[in-house]
Amino acid sequence: MAETDNPIANFAQRALYLGMGLAAVAADNAAKVAGKAGTRLYELRKQAQTLVDELVERGAMSAEEARVFMDTLAANANRKVEPGQTGGPRKINIDDIGDETDEASTAIELSEAARLRQQIADLQAELDRIKGRS
């Protein structure tokens, strides 16, 4: 292009070229970041699949549980974050426990906890008995 003697036109032309250059650099960097993110996501899925396969092999997880876990993992990876939602921890609200319905459910939860504690104690005793045989 022909260089003009008009300083305003010269400034505008340089500003336009600068803007185009910045846009090209930004587009190039965005493509690199997107490529790295896709690669990292693939690696994480591969590691999760390896872990699930190992758990199934050990018997710690059934094949159906593994399938459901991987489906859930894929669904969560594809889920879009809401505009008001951040990547940090979610906010937990603690309601007043003074309601009658809450008291009934708390009593049920306490009895369930006691039953589970007893079951754990029984299993621990069984494990100690089995260890004593060996």
OpenMM code with the backbone's topology and positions (N, CA, C; nanometers):
from openmm import Vec3, app, unit

residues = "MET ALA GLU THR ASP ASN PRO ILE ALA ASN PHE ALA GLN ARG ALA LEU TYR LEU GLY MET GLY LEU ALA ALA VAL ALA ALA ASP ASN ALA ALA LYS VAL ALA GLY LYS ALA GLY THR ARG LEU TYR GLU LEU ARG LYS GLN ALA GLN THR LEU VAL ASP GLU LEU VAL GLU ARG GLY ALA MET SER ALA GLU GLU ALA ARG VAL PHE MET ASP THR LEU ALA ALA ASN ALA ASN ARG LYS VAL GLU PRO GLY GLN THR GLY GLY PRO ARG LYS ILE ASN ILE ASP ASP ILE GLY ASP GLU THR ASP GLU ALA SER THR ALA ILE GLU LEU SER GLU ALA ALA ARG LEU ARG GLN GLN ILE ALA ASP LEU GLN ALA GLU LEU ASP ARG ILE LYS GLY ARG SER".split()
positions = [
    Vec3(0.0842, -0.1175, 0.0000),
    Vec3(0.0000, 0.0000, 0.0000),
    Vec3(0.0886, 0.1237, 0.0000),
    Vec3(0.0330, 0.2255, -0.0520),
    Vec3(0.1093, 0.3500, -0.0606),
    Vec3(0.1084, 0.4196, 0.0737),
    Vec3(0.2237, 0.4676, 0.1134),
    Vec3(0.2389, 0.5422, 0.2380),
    Vec3(0.1825, 0.6818, 0.2146),
    Vec3(0.1004, 0.7277, 0.3075),
    Vec3(0.0416, 0.8610, 0.2920),
    Vec3(0.1101, 0.9588, 0.3864),
    Vec3(0.0952, 1.0853, 0.3548),
    Vec3(0.1518, 1.1879, 0.4402),
    Vec3(0.0577, 1.2248, 0.5531),
    Vec3(-0.0630, 1.1755, 0.5489),
    Vec3(-0.1623, 1.2062, 0.6509),
    Vec3(-0.1303, 1.1239, 0.7762),
    Vec3(-0.0934, 1.1873, 0.8873),
    Vec3(-0.0555, 1.1118, 1.0074),
    Vec3(-0.1732, 1.0337, 1.0675),
    Vec3(-0.2926, 1.0837, 1.0548),
    Vec3(-0.4090, 1.0124, 1.1105),
    Vec3(-0.4347, 0.8849, 1.0309),
    Vec3(-0.4271, 0.8927, 0.8992),
    Vec3(-0.4469, 0.7743, 0.8160),
    Vec3(-0.3360, 0.6729, 0.8409),
    Vec3(-0.2138, 0.7201, 0.8565),
    Vec3(-0.1004, 0.6330, 0.8849),
    Vec3(-0.1210, 0.5620, 1.0191),
    Vec3(-0.1649, 0.6366, 1.1205),
    Vec3(-0.1913, 0.5786, 1.2526),
    Vec3(-0.3039, 0.4751, 1.2447),
    Vec3(-0.4105, 0.5071, 1.1723),
    Vec3(-0.5235, 0.4162, 1.1596),
    Vec3(-0.4807, 0.2866, 1.0891),
    Vec3(-0.3979, 0.2998, 0.9855),
    Vec3(-0.3500, 0.1826, 0.9130),
    Vec3(-0.2660, 0.0932, 1.0045),
    Vec3(-0.1776, 0.1517, 1.0833),
    Vec3(-0.0932, 0.0734, 1.1749),
    Vec3(-0.1779, 0.0082, 1.2849),
    Vec3(-0.2779, 0.0808, 1.3325),
    Vec3(-0.3665, 0.0250, 1.4351),
    Vec3(-0.4439, -0.0944, 1.3786),
    Vec3(-0.4881, -0.0844, 1.2547),
    Vec3(-0.5597, -0.1943, 1.1899),
    Vec3(-0.4682, -0.3164, 1.1766),
    Vec3(-0.3450, -0.2959, 1.1322),
    Vec3(-0.2502, -0.4069, 1.1187),
    Vec3(-0.2178, -0.4700, 1.2545),
    Vec3(-0.2055, -0.3859, 1.3564),
    Vec3(-0.1796, -0.4371, 1.4903),
    Vec3(-0.2965, -0.5237, 1.5375),
    Vec3(-0.4176, -0.4751, 1.5162),
    Vec3(-0.5378, -0.5517, 1.5549),
    Vec3(-0.5465, -0.6843, 1.4818),
    Vec3(-0.5157, -0.6847, 1.3536),
    Vec3(-0.5193, -0.8085, 1.2752),
    Vec3(-0.4123, -0.9060, 1.3241),
    Vec3(-0.2955, -0.8534, 1.3570),
    Vec3(-0.1884, -0.9388, 1.4085),
    Vec3(-0.2247, -0.9998, 1.5433),
    Vec3(-0.2816, -0.9190, 1.6323),
    Vec3(-0.3242, -0.9704, 1.7628),
    Vec3(-0.4333, -1.0764, 1.7482),
    Vec3(-0.5258, -1.0541, 1.6569),
    Vec3(-0.6322, -1.1512, 1.6341),
    Vec3(-0.5747, -1.2834, 1.5818),
    Vec3(-0.4767, -1.2763, 1.4934),
    Vec3(-0.4145, -1.3980, 1.4402),
    Vec3(-0.3410, -1.4740, 1.5498),
    Vec3(-0.2686, -1.4016, 1.6361),
    Vec3(-0.1962, -1.4662, 1.7463),
    Vec3(-0.2953, -1.5295, 1.8438),
    Vec3(-0.4029, -1.4584, 1.8745),
    Vec3(-0.5036, -1.5111, 1.9666),
    Vec3(-0.5699, -1.6372, 1.9094),
    Vec3(-0.6010, -1.6369, 1.7812),
    Vec3(-0.6608, -1.7535, 1.7187),
    Vec3(-0.5654, -1.8725, 1.7211),
    Vec3(-0.4388, -1.8476, 1.6965),
    Vec3(-0.3383, -1.9537, 1.6993),
    Vec3(-0.3252, -2.0119, 1.8396),
    Vec3(-0.3203, -1.9261, 1.9411),
    Vec3(-0.3106, -1.9731, 2.0793),
    Vec3(-0.4360, -2.0494, 2.1215),
    Vec3(-0.5523, -2.0030, 2.0784),
    Vec3(-0.6766, -2.0717, 2.1121),
    Vec3(-0.6780, -2.2117, 2.0516),
    Vec3(-0.6297, -2.2244, 1.9302),
    Vec3(-0.6240, -2.3563, 1.8662),
    Vec3(-0.5294, -2.4494, 1.9413),
    Vec3(-0.4165, -2.3970, 1.9869),
    Vec3(-0.3207, -2.4781, 2.0629),
    Vec3(-0.3813, -2.5238, 2.1951),
    Vec3(-0.4480, -2.4328, 2.2660),
    Vec3(-0.5090, -2.4661, 2.3953),
    Vec3(-0.6192, -2.5690, 2.3768),
    Vec3(-0.7013, -2.5515, 2.2740),
    Vec3(-0.8086, -2.6467, 2.2489),
    Vec3(-0.7516, -2.7845, 2.2163),
    Vec3(-0.6433, -2.7887, 2.1420),
    Vec3(-0.5800, -2.9165, 2.1093),
    Vec3(-0.5248, -2.9845, 2.2334),
    Vec3(-0.4623, -2.9067, 2.3222),
    Vec3(-0.4091, -2.9630, 2.4464),
    Vec3(-0.5216, -3.0122, 2.5363),
    Vec3(-0.6314, -2.9380, 2.5426),
    Vec3(-0.7439, -2.9779, 2.6271),
    Vec3(-0.8056, -3.1081, 2.5759),
    Vec3(-0.8197, -3.1205, 2.4451),
    Vec3(-0.8742, -3.2435, 2.3883),
    Vec3(-0.7842, -3.3626, 2.4155),
    Vec3(-0.6544, -3.3422, 2.4039),
    Vec3(-0.5581, -3.4491, 2.4313),
    Vec3(-0.5636, -3.4891, 2.5778),
    Vec3(-0.5716, -3.3905, 2.6660),
    Vec3(-0.5755, -3.4178, 2.8104),
    Vec3(-0.7041, -3.4925, 2.8473),
    Vec3(-0.8162, -3.4535, 2.7877),
    Vec3(-0.9430, -3.5214, 2.8142),
    Vec3(-0.9356, -3.6670, 2.7681),
    Vec3(-0.8753, -3.6903, 2.6527),
    Vec3(-0.8592, -3.8268, 2.6035),
    Vec3(-0.7732, -3.9093, 2.6991),
    Vec3(-0.6637, -3.8495, 2.7483),
    Vec3(-0.5754, -3.9204, 2.8415),
    Vec3(-0.6484, -3.9540, 2.9711),
    Vec3(-0.7298, -3.8597, 3.0224),
    Vec3(-0.8042, -3.8842, 3.1459),
    Vec3(-0.9076, -3.9957, 3.1280),
    Vec3(-0.9757, -3.9964, 3.0142),
    Vec3(-1.0725, -4.1041, 2.9881),
    Vec3(-1.0015, -4.2390, 2.9800),
    Vec3(-0.8847, -4.2399, 2.9159),
    Vec3(-0.8080, -4.3629, 2.9028),
    Vec3(-0.7638, -4.4131, 3.0407),
    Vec3(-0.7181, -4.3222, 3.1276),
    Vec3(-0.6770, -4.3601, 3.2625),
    Vec3(-0.7964, -4.4111, 3.3433),
    Vec3(-0.9106, -4.3453, 3.3290),
    Vec3(-1.0308, -4.3896, 3.4011),
    Vec3(-1.0719, -4.5283, 3.3541),
    Vec3(-1.0666, -4.5532, 3.2237),
    Vec3(-1.1027, -4.6846, 3.1717),
    Vec3(-1.0074, -4.7914, 3.2231),
    Vec3(-0.8780, -4.7604, 3.2288),
    Vec3(-0.7791, -4.8540, 3.2817),
    Vec3(-0.8079, -4.8853, 3.4278),
    Vec3(-0.8396, -4.7822, 3.5050),
    Vec3(-0.8717, -4.8012, 3.6465),
    Vec3(-0.9954, -4.8879, 3.6633),
    Vec3(-1.0988, -4.8611, 3.5858),
    Vec3(-1.2224, -4.9389, 3.5947),
    Vec3(-1.1962, -5.0840, 3.5538),
    Vec3(-1.1193, -5.1050, 3.4495),
    Vec3(-1.0864, -5.2419, 3.4074),
    Vec3(-1.0129, -5.3170, 3.5180),
    Vec3(-0.9222, -5.2474, 3.5859),
    Vec3(-0.8477, -5.3097, 3.6953),
    Vec3(-0.9408, -5.3445, 3.8120),
    Vec3(-1.0343, -5.2552, 3.8430),
    Vec3(-1.1292, -5.2818, 3.9517),
    Vec3(-1.2199, -5.4001, 3.9188),
    Vec3(-1.2601, -5.4112, 3.7933),
    Vec3(-1.3430, -5.5248, 3.7515),
    Vec3(-1.2617, -5.6533, 3.7614),
    Vec3(-1.1359, -5.6468, 3.7199),
    Vec3(-1.0489, -5.7644, 3.7252),
    Vec3(-1.0293, -5.8110, 3.8694),
    Vec3(-1.0148, -5.7174, 3.9619),
    Vec3(-0.9963, -5.7519, 4.1030),
    Vec3(-1.1260, -5.7994, 4.1685),
    Vec3(-1.2382, -5.7686, 4.1073),
    Vec3(-1.3665, -5.8055, 4.1645),
    Vec3(-1.4242, -5.6987, 4.2550),
    Vec3(-1.3615, -5.5825, 4.2596),
    Vec3(-1.4107, -5.4742, 4.3433),
    Vec3(-1.5301, -5.4039, 4.2801),
    Vec3(-1.5506, -5.4282, 4.1504),
    Vec3(-1.6604, -5.3641, 4.0786),
    Vec3(-1.7111, -5.4630, 3.9746),
    Vec3(-1.8428, -5.4700, 3.9583),
    Vec3(-1.8979, -5.5591, 3.8565),
    Vec3(-1.8897, -5.4910, 3.7194),
    Vec3(-1.9087, -5.5682, 3.6159),
    Vec3(-1.9028, -5.5130, 3.4808),
    Vec3(-2.0140, -5.4115, 3.4593),
    Vec3(-2.1315, -5.4383, 3.5170),
    Vec3(-2.2440, -5.3448, 3.5035),
    Vec3(-2.2141, -5.2138, 3.5762),
    Vec3(-2.1559, -5.2223, 3.6958),
    Vec3(-2.1184, -5.1018, 3.7693),
    Vec3(-2.0134, -5.0226, 3.6923),
    Vec3(-1.9209, -5.0926, 3.6304),
    Vec3(-1.8168, -5.0259, 3.5520),
    Vec3(-1.8772, -4.9520, 3.4335),
    Vec3(-1.9722, -5.0152, 3.3678),
    Vec3(-2.0367, -4.9519, 3.2527),
    Vec3(-2.1126, -4.8267, 3.2967),
    Vec3(-2.1871, -4.8374, 3.4068),
    Vec3(-2.2627, -4.7228, 3.4572),
    Vec3(-2.1670, -4.6105, 3.4980),
    Vec3(-2.0561, -4.6462, 3.5627),
    Vec3(-1.9579, -4.5456, 3.6043),
    Vec3(-1.9012, -4.4727, 3.4833),
    Vec3(-1.8616, -4.5456, 3.3816),
    Vec3(-1.8032, -4.4817, 3.2632),
    Vec3(-1.9075, -4.3972, 3.1897),
    Vec3(-2.0339, -4.4442, 3.1858),
    Vec3(-2.1394, -4.3636, 3.1238),
    Vec3(-2.1610, -4.2337, 3.2004),
    Vec3(-2.1597, -4.2423, 3.3329),
    Vec3(-2.1759, -4.1237, 3.4161),
    Vec3(-2.0590, -4.0284, 3.3968),
    Vec3(-1.9396, -4.0829, 3.3904),
    Vec3(-1.8204, -4.0020, 3.3698),
    Vec3(-1.8281, -3.9285, 3.2355),
    Vec3(-1.8709, -3.9989, 3.1318),
    Vec3(-1.8834, -3.9368, 2.9995),
    Vec3(-1.9914, -3.8297, 2.9996),
    Vec3(-2.1025, -3.8564, 3.0694),
    Vec3(-2.2110, -3.7577, 3.0758),
    Vec3(-2.1653, -3.6324, 3.1495),
    Vec3(-2.0900, -3.6497, 3.2580),
    Vec3(-2.0403, -3.5341, 3.3329),
    Vec3(-1.9372, -3.4561, 3.2526),
    Vec3(-1.8584, -3.5240, 3.1724),
    Vec3(-1.7582, -3.4555, 3.0908),
    Vec3(-1.8255, -3.3728, 2.9820),
    Vec3(-1.9389, -3.4202, 2.9318),
    Vec3(-2.0090, -3.3494, 2.8252),
    Vec3(-2.1049, -3.2433, 2.8777),
    Vec3(-2.1258, -3.2398, 3.0102),
    Vec3(-2.2189, -3.1450, 3.0700),
    Vec3(-2.1593, -3.0055, 3.0622),
    Vec3(-2.2440, -2.9107, 3.0275),
    Vec3(-2.1982, -2.7719, 3.0199),
    Vec3(-2.2210, -2.7056, 3.1548),
    Vec3(-2.1289, -2.6185, 3.1918),
    Vec3(-2.1385, -2.5469, 3.3181),
    Vec3(-2.2359, -2.4316, 3.3007),
    Vec3(-2.3269, -2.4166, 3.3962),
    Vec3(-2.4233, -2.3069, 3.3936),
    Vec3(-2.3484, -2.1747, 3.4111),
    Vec3(-2.4014, -2.0652, 3.3564),
    Vec3(-2.3320, -1.9364, 3.3683),
    Vec3(-2.3066, -1.8940, 3.5135),
    Vec3(-2.3989, -1.9197, 3.6053),
    Vec3(-2.3811, -1.8799, 3.7441),
    Vec3(-2.2990, -1.9796, 3.8238),
    Vec3(-2.2736, -2.0958, 3.7656),
    Vec3(-2.2034, -2.2029, 3.8369),
    Vec3(-2.0536, -2.1898, 3.8135),
    Vec3(-1.9771, -2.2033, 3.9198),
    Vec3(-1.8324, -2.1945, 3.9064),
    Vec3(-1.7727, -2.3332, 3.9154),
    Vec3(-1.6458, -2.3443, 3.8867),
    Vec3(-1.5783, -2.4722, 3.8940),
    Vec3(-1.5410, -2.5109, 4.0361),
    Vec3(-1.5593, -2.4219, 4.1311),
    Vec3(-1.5219, -2.4479, 4.2694),
    Vec3(-1.6253, -2.5336, 4.3408),
    Vec3(-1.6118, -2.5442, 4.4714),
    Vec3(-1.7044, -2.6259, 4.5480),
    Vec3(-1.8441, -2.5655, 4.5479),
    Vec3(-1.9428, -2.6517, 4.5574),
    Vec3(-2.0800, -2.6027, 4.5568),
    Vec3(-2.1185, -2.5552, 4.6965),
    Vec3(-2.2157, -2.4675, 4.7037),
    Vec3(-2.2603, -2.4109, 4.8304),
    Vec3(-2.3551, -2.5088, 4.8973),
    Vec3(-2.3346, -2.5314, 5.0252),
    Vec3(-2.4186, -2.6239, 5.1011),
    Vec3(-2.4989, -2.5428, 5.2014),
    Vec3(-2.6302, -2.5612, 5.2002),
    Vec3(-2.7174, -2.4940, 5.2948),
    Vec3(-2.7590, -2.5920, 5.4027),
    Vec3(-2.7494, -2.5499, 5.5268),
    Vec3(-2.7913, -2.6329, 5.6383),
    Vec3(-2.9213, -2.5750, 5.6913),
    Vec3(-3.0275, -2.6556, 5.6831),
    Vec3(-3.1586, -2.6104, 5.7284),
    Vec3(-3.1757, -2.6364, 5.8768),
    Vec3(-3.2726, -2.5697, 5.9370),
    Vec3(-3.3034, -2.5892, 6.0781),
    Vec3(-3.3584, -2.7300, 6.0982),
    Vec3(-3.3088, -2.8021, 6.1989),
    Vec3(-3.3500, -2.9398, 6.2223),
    Vec3(-3.4701, -2.9457, 6.3160),
    Vec3(-3.5278, -2.8343, 6.3523),
    Vec3(-3.6363, -2.8305, 6.4488),
    Vec3(-3.7700, -2.8823, 6.3985),
    Vec3(-3.7880, -2.9107, 6.2721),
    Vec3(-3.9158, -2.9587, 6.2201),
    Vec3(-3.9450, -3.0992, 6.2682),
    Vec3(-4.0759, -3.1331, 6.2790),
    Vec3(-4.1154, -3.2662, 6.3253),
    Vec3(-4.0758, -3.3734, 6.2241),
    Vec3(-4.0902, -3.3442, 6.0966),
    Vec3(-4.0547, -3.4428, 5.9951),
    Vec3(-3.9056, -3.4709, 5.9971),
    Vec3(-3.8273, -3.3678, 6.0238),
    Vec3(-3.6832, -3.3866, 6.0311),
    Vec3(-3.6445, -3.4713, 6.1517),
    Vec3(-3.7170, -3.4537, 6.2643),
    Vec3(-3.6880, -3.5326, 6.3835),
    Vec3(-3.7149, -3.6809, 6.3574),
    Vec3(-3.8226, -3.7111, 6.2853),
    Vec3(-3.8546, -3.8504, 6.2551),
    Vec3(-3.7481, -3.9107, 6.1642),
    Vec3(-3.7068, -3.8358, 6.0651),
    Vec3(-3.6049, -3.8887, 5.9745),
    Vec3(-3.4702, -3.9005, 6.0441),
    Vec3(-3.4422, -3.8103, 6.1387),
    Vec3(-3.3176, -3.8190, 6.2150),
    Vec3(-3.3159, -3.9435, 6.3008),
    Vec3(-3.4299, -3.9771, 6.3620),
    Vec3(-3.4392, -4.0988, 6.4435),
    Vec3(-3.4163, -4.2223, 6.3575),
    Vec3(-3.4712, -4.2224, 6.2375),
    Vec3(-3.4520, -4.3351, 6.1462),
    Vec3(-3.3052, -4.3453, 6.1068),
    Vec3(-3.2435, -4.2303, 6.0779),
    Vec3(-3.1024, -4.2305, 6.0400),
    Vec3(-3.0144, -4.2810, 6.1540),
    Vec3(-3.0481, -4.2435, 6.2789),
    Vec3(-2.9701, -4.2888, 6.3940),
    Vec3(-2.9839, -4.4394, 6.4141),
    Vec3(-3.1055, -4.4925, 6.3975),
    Vec3(-3.1230, -4.6368, 6.4127),
    Vec3(-3.0520, -4.7117, 6.2996),
    Vec3(-3.0542, -4.6549, 6.1820),
    Vec3(-2.9829, -4.7147, 6.0687),
    Vec3(-2.8325, -4.7130, 6.0946),
    Vec3(-2.7832, -4.6019, 6.1509),
    Vec3(-2.6404, -4.5918, 6.1829),
    Vec3(-2.6024, -4.6961, 6.2880),
    Vec3(-2.6875, -4.7157, 6.3876),
    Vec3(-2.6590, -4.8151, 6.4909),
    Vec3(-2.6562, -4.9555, 6.4310),
    Vec3(-2.7501, -4.9835, 6.3397),
    Vec3(-2.7534, -5.1145, 6.2742),
    Vec3(-2.6268, -5.1359, 6.1916),
    Vec3(-2.5829, -5.0318, 6.1210),
    Vec3(-2.4618, -5.0438, 6.0398),
    Vec3(-2.3375, -5.0605, 6.1272),
    Vec3(-2.3332, -4.9905, 6.2423),
    Vec3(-2.2204, -5.0088, 6.3341),
    Vec3(-2.2137, -5.1525, 6.3843),
    Vec3(-2.3303, -5.2090, 6.4166),
    Vec3(-2.3347, -5.3478, 6.4641),
    Vec3(-2.2882, -5.4431, 6.3536),
    Vec3(-2.3310, -5.4166, 6.2311),
    Vec3(-2.2900, -5.5003, 6.1189),
    Vec3(-2.1388, -5.4913, 6.0979),
    Vec3(-2.0824, -5.3725, 6.1124),
    Vec3(-1.9369, -5.3558, 6.0988),
    Vec3(-1.8649, -5.4326, 6.2085),
    Vec3(-1.9158, -5.4237, 6.3302),
    Vec3(-1.8547, -5.4970, 6.4417),
    Vec3(-1.8605, -5.6470, 6.4165),
    Vec3(-1.9733, -5.6977, 6.3662),
    Vec3(-1.9859, -5.8403, 6.3356),
    Vec3(-1.8866, -5.8819, 6.2279),
    Vec3(-1.8732, -5.7989, 6.1249),
    Vec3(-1.7800, -5.8309, 6.0176),
    Vec3(-1.6351, -5.8259, 6.0666),
    Vec3(-1.6055, -5.7319, 6.1560),
    Vec3(-1.4712, -5.7236, 6.2124),
    Vec3(-1.4407, -5.8491, 6.2946),
    Vec3(-1.5403, -5.8945, 6.3724),
    Vec3(-1.5217, -6.0163, 6.4513),
    Vec3(-1.5007, -6.1372, 6.3603),
    Vec3(-1.5748, -6.1436, 6.2524),
    Vec3(-1.5600, -6.2522, 6.1547),
    Vec3(-1.4204, -6.2490, 6.0933),
    Vec3(-1.3720, -6.1297, 6.0599),
    Vec3(-1.2394, -6.1157, 6.0012),
    Vec3(-1.1316, -6.1585, 6.1010),
    Vec3(-1.1467, -6.1177, 6.2265),
    Vec3(-1.0508, -6.1586, 6.3294),
    Vec3(-1.0512, -6.3104, 6.3464),
    Vec3(-1.1714, -6.3706, 6.3397),
    Vec3(-1.1836, -6.5171, 6.3539),
    Vec3(-1.1137, -6.5876, 6.2364),
    Vec3(-1.1314, -6.5339, 6.1158),
    Vec3(-1.0681, -6.5936, 5.9962),
    Vec3(-0.9160, -6.5767, 6.0035),
    Vec3(-0.8703, -6.4599, 6.0486),
    Vec3(-0.7262, -6.4367, 6.0617),
    Vec3(-0.6657, -6.5312, 6.1654),
    Vec3(-0.7411, -6.5637, 6.2711),
    Vec3(-0.6934, -6.6536, 6.3748),
    Vec3(-0.6744, -6.7953, 6.3249),
    Vec3(-0.7515, -6.8380, 6.2263),
    Vec3(-0.7405, -6.9730, 6.1687),
    Vec3(-0.6127, -6.9879, 6.0867),
    Vec3(-0.5725, -6.8818, 6.0165),
    Vec3(-0.4589, -6.8937, 5.9242),
    Vec3(-0.3280, -6.9036, 5.9936),
] * unit.nanometer
topology = app.Topology()
chain = topology.addChain("A")
for resn in residues:
    res = topology.addResidue(resn, chain)
    for name in ("N", "CA", "C"):
        topology.addAtom(name, app.Element.getBySymbol(name[0]), res)
